[in-house]
Amino acid sequence: MKYVFLTASEVSGIDFSKVLQDSASTLRYNNDNSKTFVKYKGDKPSFLDGKTELTREETLLELKKAEWRLEE
């Protein structure tokens, strides 16, 4: 599985038939709703060309950053 982070303004360009999320409402956003990510299997969808592809481990490291943590 591969992951790509996007800005919230890029969500309208997501082809949900090419990623594992169903719609914008199933995406996980950071605390200020400015970033999200998609995951997919196989080849990188063309709408993600030019975006950095991350592994699961790299994505988990990113999600440990303060901007992704829920406030207690």
Biopython code that builds the backbone (N, CA, C, O; Angstrom):
import numpy as np
from Bio.PDB.StructureBuilder import StructureBuilder

atoms = [
    (1, "MET", "N", (0.847, -1.170, 0.000)),
    (1, "MET", "CA", (0.000, 0.000, 0.000)),
    (1, "MET", "C", (0.897, 1.239, 0.000)),
    (1, "MET", "O", (1.951, 1.257, 0.636)),
    (2, "LYS", "N", (0.469, 2.258, -0.713)),
    (2, "LYS", "CA", (1.198, 3.526, -0.803)),
    (2, "LYS", "C", (0.285, 4.651, -0.330)),
    (2, "LYS", "O", (-0.940, 4.532, -0.351)),
    (3, "TYR", "N", (0.915, 5.754, 0.100)),
    (3, "TYR", "CA", (0.200, 6.889, 0.662)),
    (3, "TYR", "C", (0.738, 8.172, 0.037)),
    (3, "TYR", "O", (1.923, 8.273, -0.281)),
    (4, "VAL", "N", (-0.152, 9.152, -0.135)),
    (4, "VAL", "CA", (0.241, 10.474, -0.626)),
    (4, "VAL", "C", (-0.519, 11.521, 0.180)),
    (4, "VAL", "O", (-1.739, 11.446, 0.328)),
    (5, "PHE", "N", (0.221, 12.496, 0.698)),
    (5, "PHE", "CA", (-0.393, 13.602, 1.424)),
    (5, "PHE", "C", (-0.784, 14.705, 0.450)),
    (5, "PHE", "O", (-0.079, 14.973, -0.523)),
    (6, "LEU", "N", (-1.906, 15.333, 0.727)),
    (6, "LEU", "CA", (-2.454, 16.392, -0.114)),
    (6, "LEU", "C", (-2.909, 17.556, 0.747)),
    (6, "LEU", "O", (-3.158, 17.400, 1.942)),
    (7, "THR", "N", (-3.014, 18.716, 0.135)),
    (7, "THR", "CA", (-3.637, 19.842, 0.828)),
    (7, "THR", "C", (-5.142, 19.707, 0.691)),
    (7, "THR", "O", (-5.632, 19.037, -0.219)),
    (8, "ALA", "N", (-5.863, 20.331, 1.580)),
    (8, "ALA", "CA", (-7.325, 20.262, 1.535)),
    (8, "ALA", "C", (-7.866, 20.815, 0.215)),
    (8, "ALA", "O", (-8.897, 20.353, -0.273)),
    (9, "SER", "N", (-7.186, 21.785, -0.355)),
    (9, "SER", "CA", (-7.653, 22.361, -1.627)),
    (9, "SER", "C", (-7.519, 21.383, -2.793)),
    (9, "SER", "O", (-8.115, 21.601, -3.847)),
    (10, "GLU", "N", (-6.750, 20.316, -2.623)),
    (10, "GLU", "CA", (-6.577, 19.316, -3.685)),
    (10, "GLU", "C", (-7.616, 18.192, -3.635)),
    (10, "GLU", "O", (-7.664, 17.354, -4.535)),
    (11, "VAL", "N", (-8.435, 18.172, -2.602)),
    (11, "VAL", "CA", (-9.414, 17.093, -2.422)),
    (11, "VAL", "C", (-10.382, 17.011, -3.602)),
    (11, "VAL", "O", (-10.769, 15.912, -3.998)),
    (12, "SER", "N", (-10.771, 18.123, -4.157)),
    (12, "SER", "CA", (-11.724, 18.104, -5.280)),
    (12, "SER", "C", (-11.159, 17.401, -6.506)),
    (12, "SER", "O", (-11.922, 16.995, -7.383)),
    (13, "GLY", "N", (-9.839, 17.248, -6.589)),
    (13, "GLY", "CA", (-9.211, 16.572, -7.720)),
    (13, "GLY", "C", (-8.986, 15.085, -7.527)),
    (13, "GLY", "O", (-8.425, 14.426, -8.401)),
    (14, "ILE", "N", (-9.415, 14.549, -6.396)),
    (14, "ILE", "CA", (-9.215, 13.125, -6.118)),
    (14, "ILE", "C", (-10.210, 12.290, -6.916)),
    (14, "ILE", "O", (-11.413, 12.548, -6.900)),
    (15, "ASP", "N", (-9.689, 11.289, -7.609)),
    (15, "ASP", "CA", (-10.537, 10.301, -8.286)),
    (15, "ASP", "C", (-10.719, 9.155, -7.299)),
    (15, "ASP", "O", (-9.846, 8.295, -7.181)),
    (16, "PHE", "N", (-11.829, 9.136, -6.599)),
    (16, "PHE", "CA", (-12.048, 8.165, -5.535)),
    (16, "PHE", "C", (-12.184, 6.729, -6.046)),
    (16, "PHE", "O", (-12.164, 5.791, -5.249)),
    (17, "SER", "N", (-12.321, 6.545, -7.343)),
    (17, "SER", "CA", (-12.334, 5.183, -7.895)),
    (17, "SER", "C", (-10.930, 4.601, -7.971)),
    (17, "SER", "O", (-10.770, 3.405, -8.215)),
    (18, "LYS", "N", (-9.900, 5.441, -7.763)),
    (18, "LYS", "CA", (-8.502, 5.007, -7.871)),
    (18, "LYS", "C", (-7.802, 4.886, -6.517)),
    (18, "LYS", "O", (-6.647, 4.464, -6.458)),
    (19, "VAL", "N", (-8.489, 5.252, -5.425)),
    (19, "VAL", "CA", (-7.902, 5.181, -4.089)),
    (19, "VAL", "C", (-8.803, 4.348, -3.175)),
    (19, "VAL", "O", (-9.913, 3.981, -3.560)),
    (20, "LEU", "N", (-8.330, 4.057, -1.982)),
    (20, "LEU", "CA", (-9.073, 3.187, -1.072)),
    (20, "LEU", "C", (-10.124, 3.914, -0.238)),
    (20, "LEU", "O", (-10.933, 3.266, 0.426)),
    (21, "GLN", "N", (-10.128, 5.237, -0.258)),
    (21, "GLN", "CA", (-11.183, 5.986, 0.417)),
    (21, "GLN", "C", (-12.377, 6.108, -0.543)),
    (21, "GLN", "O", (-12.214, 6.095, -1.763)),
    (22, "ASP", "N", (-13.574, 6.227, 0.034)),
    (22, "ASP", "CA", (-14.795, 6.281, -0.771)),
    (22, "ASP", "C", (-15.164, 7.683, -1.224)),
    (22, "ASP", "O", (-15.712, 7.868, -2.311)),
    (23, "SER", "N", (-14.859, 8.681, -0.380)),
    (23, "SER", "CA", (-15.290, 10.052, -0.664)),
    (23, "SER", "C", (-14.502, 11.017, 0.224)),
    (23, "SER", "O", (-13.726, 10.593, 1.081)),
    (24, "ALA", "N", (-14.708, 12.298, 0.012)),
    (24, "ALA", "CA", (-14.035, 13.312, 0.824)),
    (24, "ALA", "C", (-14.387, 13.154, 2.305)),
    (24, "ALA", "O", (-13.579, 13.481, 3.174)),
    (25, "SER", "N", (-15.573, 12.663, 2.588)),
    (25, "SER", "CA", (-15.997, 12.527, 3.984)),
    (25, "SER", "C", (-15.295, 11.379, 4.708)),
    (25, "SER", "O", (-15.371, 11.295, 5.934)),
    (26, "THR", "N", (-14.616, 10.498, 3.980)),
    (26, "THR", "CA", (-13.910, 9.391, 4.627)),
    (26, "THR", "C", (-12.410, 9.670, 4.764)),
    (26, "THR", "O", (-11.663, 8.805, 5.222)),
    (27, "LEU", "N", (-11.971, 10.849, 4.378)),
    (27, "LEU", "CA", (-10.572, 11.221, 4.512)),
    (27, "LEU", "C", (-10.265, 11.653, 5.940)),
    (27, "LEU", "O", (-11.131, 12.177, 6.641)),
    (28, "ARG", "N", (-9.043, 11.430, 6.357)),
    (28, "ARG", "CA", (-8.581, 11.909, 7.670)),
    (28, "ARG", "C", (-7.818, 13.216, 7.445)),
    (28, "ARG", "O", (-6.926, 13.286, 6.599)),
    (29, "TYR", "N", (-8.172, 14.230, 8.196)),
    (29, "TYR", "CA", (-7.536, 15.547, 8.080)),
    (29, "TYR", "C", (-6.701, 15.842, 9.316)),
    (29, "TYR", "O", (-6.931, 15.284, 10.389)),
    (30, "ASN", "N", (-5.727, 16.727, 9.146)),
    (30, "ASN", "CA", (-4.935, 17.169, 10.298)),
    (30, "ASN", "C", (-5.784, 18.101, 11.160)),
    (30, "ASN", "O", (-6.934, 18.382, 10.823)),
    (31, "ASN", "N", (-5.231, 18.573, 12.253)),
    (31, "ASN", "CA", (-5.997, 19.340, 13.245)),
    (31, "ASN", "C", (-6.652, 20.601, 12.694)),
    (31, "ASN", "O", (-7.758, 20.949, 13.106)),
    (32, "ASP", "N", (-5.990, 21.289, 11.772)),
    (32, "ASP", "CA", (-6.599, 22.511, 11.229)),
    (32, "ASP", "C", (-7.279, 22.281, 9.878)),
    (32, "ASP", "O", (-7.618, 23.234, 9.176)),
    (33, "ASN", "N", (-7.473, 21.015, 9.524)),
    (33, "ASN", "CA", (-8.158, 20.627, 8.285)),
    (33, "ASN", "C", (-7.488, 21.147, 7.022)),
    (33, "ASN", "O", (-8.153, 21.337, 6.003)),
    (34, "SER", "N", (-6.171, 21.380, 7.077)),
    (34, "SER", "CA", (-5.468, 21.883, 5.897)),
    (34, "SER", "C", (-4.790, 20.780, 5.083)),
    (34, "SER", "O", (-4.417, 21.001, 3.931)),
    (35, "LYS", "N", (-4.628, 19.588, 5.679)),
    (35, "LYS", "CA", (-3.955, 18.477, 5.004)),
    (35, "LYS", "C", (-4.731, 17.189, 5.199)),
    (35, "LYS", "O", (-5.436, 17.004, 6.191)),
    (36, "THR", "N", (-4.580, 16.301, 4.223)),
    (36, "THR", "CA", (-5.169, 14.979, 4.289)),
    (36, "THR", "C", (-4.256, 14.034, 3.529)),
    (36, "THR", "O", (-3.189, 14.438, 3.067)),
    (37, "PHE", "N", (-4.661, 12.788, 3.396)),
    (37, "PHE", "CA", (-3.886, 11.842, 2.600)),
    (37, "PHE", "C", (-4.804, 10.788, 2.010)),
    (37, "PHE", "O", (-5.913, 10.556, 2.491)),
    (38, "VAL", "N", (-4.307, 10.154, 0.948)),
    (38, "VAL", "CA", (-5.026, 9.045, 0.331)),
    (38, "VAL", "C", (-4.099, 7.841, 0.317)),
    (38, "VAL", "O", (-2.877, 7.977, 0.375)),
    (39, "LYS", "N", (-4.701, 6.667, 0.240)),
    (39, "LYS", "CA", (-3.914, 5.443, 0.116)),
    (39, "LYS", "C", (-4.447, 4.648, -1.066)),
    (39, "LYS", "O", (-5.624, 4.721, -1.418)),
    (40, "TYR", "N", (-3.534, 3.883, -1.669)),
    (40, "TYR", "CA", (-3.895, 3.099, -2.847)),
    (40, "TYR", "C", (-2.951, 1.913, -2.966)),
    (40, "TYR", "O", (-1.893, 1.866, -2.338)),
    (41, "LYS", "N", (-3.361, 0.966, -3.782)),
    (41, "LYS", "CA", (-2.538, -0.202, -4.081)),
    (41, "LYS", "C", (-2.179, -0.145, -5.559)),
    (41, "LYS", "O", (-2.926, 0.402, -6.370)),
    (42, "GLY", "N", (-1.039, -0.712, -5.895)),
    (42, "GLY", "CA", (-0.642, -0.775, -7.299)),
    (42, "GLY", "C", (0.012, 0.509, -7.767)),
    (42, "GLY", "O", (0.684, 1.201, -7.002)),
    (43, "ASP", "N", (-0.198, 0.814, -9.040)),
    (43, "ASP", "CA", (0.414, 1.990, -9.650)),
    (43, "ASP", "C", (-0.183, 3.284, -9.107)),
    (43, "ASP", "O", (-1.356, 3.344, -8.737)),
    (44, "LYS", "N", (0.653, 4.312, -9.070)),
    (44, "LYS", "CA", (0.202, 5.623, -8.602)),
    (44, "LYS", "C", (-0.826, 6.184, -9.593)),
    (44, "LYS", "O", (-0.549, 6.253, -10.791)),
    (45, "PRO", "N", (-1.997, 6.581, -9.112)),
    (45, "PRO", "CA", (-2.992, 7.196, -9.994)),
    (45, "PRO", "C", (-2.436, 8.475, -10.636)),
    (45, "PRO", "O", (-1.674, 9.212, -10.011)),
    (46, "SER", "N", (-2.820, 8.720, -11.864)),
    (46, "SER", "CA", (-2.255, 9.858, -12.607)),
    (46, "SER", "C", (-2.557, 11.200, -11.951)),
    (46, "SER", "O", (-1.774, 12.137, -12.107)),
    (47, "PHE", "N", (-3.656, 11.325, -11.228)),
    (47, "PHE", "CA", (-3.965, 12.603, -10.584)),
    (47, "PHE", "C", (-2.994, 12.921, -9.440)),
    (47, "PHE", "O", (-2.997, 14.031, -8.908)),
    (48, "LEU", "N", (-2.167, 11.944, -9.067)),
    (48, "LEU", "CA", (-1.162, 12.145, -8.015)),
    (48, "LEU", "C", (0.244, 12.351, -8.588)),
    (48, "LEU", "O", (1.209, 12.428, -7.827)),
    (49, "ASP", "N", (0.374, 12.439, -9.899)),
    (49, "ASP", "CA", (1.683, 12.664, -10.512)),
    (49, "ASP", "C", (2.333, 13.910, -9.919)),
    (49, "ASP", "O", (1.679, 14.937, -9.734)),
    (50, "GLY", "N", (3.616, 13.807, -9.626)),
    (50, "GLY", "CA", (4.356, 14.917, -9.040)),
    (50, "GLY", "C", (4.284, 14.970, -7.524)),
    (50, "GLY", "O", (4.954, 15.792, -6.900)),
    (51, "LYS", "N", (3.478, 14.104, -6.928)),
    (51, "LYS", "CA", (3.340, 14.051, -5.466)),
    (51, "LYS", "C", (4.252, 12.958, -4.899)),
    (51, "LYS", "O", (4.496, 11.945, -5.555)),
    (52, "THR", "N", (4.747, 13.166, -3.696)),
    (52, "THR", "CA", (5.629, 12.206, -3.051)),
    (52, "THR", "C", (4.837, 11.021, -2.530)),
    (52, "THR", "O", (3.855, 11.174, -1.803)),
    (53, "GLU", "N", (5.289, 9.830, -2.922)),
    (53, "GLU", "CA", (4.676, 8.585, -2.491)),
    (53, "GLU", "C", (5.391, 8.112, -1.230)),
    (53, "GLU", "O", (6.620, 8.081, -1.186)),
    (54, "LEU", "N", (4.621, 7.744, -0.204)),
    (54, "LEU", "CA", (5.192, 7.304, 1.068)),
    (54, "LEU", "C", (4.807, 5.862, 1.364)),
    (54, "LEU", "O", (3.775, 5.369, 0.908)),
    (55, "THR", "N", (5.646, 5.207, 2.127)),
    (55, "THR", "CA", (5.326, 3.868, 2.615)),
    (55, "THR", "C", (4.436, 3.992, 3.852)),
    (55, "THR", "O", (4.198, 5.093, 4.348)),
    (56, "ARG", "N", (3.958, 2.874, 4.332)),
    (56, "ARG", "CA", (3.144, 2.865, 5.547)),
    (56, "ARG", "C", (3.956, 3.402, 6.723)),
    (56, "ARG", "O", (3.462, 4.203, 7.516)),
    (57, "GLU", "N", (5.200, 2.954, 6.825)),
    (57, "GLU", "CA", (6.052, 3.376, 7.944)),
    (57, "GLU", "C", (6.302, 4.884, 7.901)),
    (57, "GLU", "O", (6.241, 5.547, 8.936)),
    (58, "GLU", "N", (6.578, 5.425, 6.730)),
    (58, "GLU", "CA", (6.800, 6.866, 6.587)),
    (58, "GLU", "C", (5.534, 7.653, 6.935)),
    (58, "GLU", "O", (5.601, 8.718, 7.549)),
    (59, "THR", "N", (4.391, 7.115, 6.537)),
    (59, "THR", "CA", (3.119, 7.771, 6.830)),
    (59, "THR", "C", (2.838, 7.768, 8.325)),
    (59, "THR", "O", (2.383, 8.773, 8.870)),
    (60, "LEU", "N", (3.102, 6.658, 8.992)),
    (60, "LEU", "CA", (2.894, 6.592, 10.443)),
    (60, "LEU", "C", (3.777, 7.595, 11.176)),
    (60, "LEU", "O", (3.343, 8.193, 12.160)),
    (61, "LEU", "N", (5.007, 7.788, 10.713)),
    (61, "LEU", "CA", (5.881, 8.800, 11.311)),
    (61, "LEU", "C", (5.292, 10.194, 11.134)),
    (61, "LEU", "O", (5.322, 11.003, 12.061)),
    (62, "GLU", "N", (4.762, 10.478, 9.959)),
    (62, "GLU", "CA", (4.141, 11.783, 9.695)),
    (62, "GLU", "C", (2.934, 11.996, 10.609)),
    (62, "GLU", "O", (2.734, 13.093, 11.131)),
    (63, "LEU", "N", (2.140, 10.957, 10.798)),
    (63, "LEU", "CA", (0.929, 11.072, 11.607)),
    (63, "LEU", "C", (1.211, 11.206, 13.101)),
    (63, "LEU", "O", (0.306, 11.522, 13.874)),
    (64, "LYS", "N", (2.449, 10.970, 13.513)),
    (64, "LYS", "CA", (2.826, 11.159, 14.918)),
    (64, "LYS", "C", (3.155, 12.610, 15.235)),
    (64, "LYS", "O", (3.310, 12.971, 16.402)),
    (65, "LYS", "N", (3.262, 13.433, 14.217)),
    (65, "LYS", "CA", (3.562, 14.850, 14.424)),
    (65, "LYS", "C", (2.377, 15.542, 15.108)),
    (65, "LYS", "O", (1.230, 15.118, 14.968)),
    (66, "ALA", "N", (2.669, 16.592, 15.834)),
    (66, "ALA", "CA", (1.654, 17.290, 16.621)),
    (66, "ALA", "C", (0.461, 17.753, 15.784)),
    (66, "ALA", "O", (-0.666, 17.758, 16.278)),
    (67, "GLU", "N", (0.686, 18.137, 14.542)),
    (67, "GLU", "CA", (-0.424, 18.656, 13.729)),
    (67, "GLU", "C", (-1.479, 17.594, 13.409)),
    (67, "GLU", "O", (-2.566, 17.936, 12.944)),
    (68, "TRP", "N", (-1.183, 16.321, 13.645)),
    (68, "TRP", "CA", (-2.135, 15.246, 13.367)),
    (68, "TRP", "C", (-2.738, 14.651, 14.635)),
    (68, "TRP", "O", (-3.671, 13.852, 14.555)),
    (69, "ARG", "N", (-2.224, 15.023, 15.793)),
    (69, "ARG", "CA", (-2.708, 14.429, 17.040)),
    (69, "ARG", "C", (-4.007, 15.077, 17.487)),
    (69, "ARG", "O", (-4.201, 16.287, 17.369)),
    (70, "LEU", "N", (-4.871, 14.249, 17.994)),
    (70, "LEU", "CA", (-6.101, 14.773, 18.586)),
    (70, "LEU", "C", (-5.770, 15.400, 19.930)),
    (70, "LEU", "O", (-4.957, 14.872, 20.688)),
    (71, "GLU", "N", (-6.397, 16.511, 20.216)),
    (71, "GLU", "CA", (-6.172, 17.151, 21.507)),
    (71, "GLU", "C", (-6.923, 16.390, 22.585)),
    (71, "GLU", "O", (-8.051, 15.942, 22.382)),
    (72, "GLU", "N", (-6.284, 16.256, 23.718)),
    (72, "GLU", "CA", (-6.911, 15.503, 24.826)),
    (72, "GLU", "C", (-7.705, 16.410, 25.718)),
    (72, "GLU", "O", (-8.297, 15.952, 26.695)),
]
sb = StructureBuilder()
sb.init_structure("model")
sb.init_model(0)
sb.init_chain("A")
sb.init_seg("    ")
for serial, (resi, resn, name, xyz) in enumerate(atoms, 1):
    if name == "N":
        sb.init_residue(resn, " ", resi, " ")
    sb.init_atom(name, np.array(xyz, "f"), 0.0, 1.0, " ", f" {name:<3s}", serial, name[0])
structure = sb.get_structure()
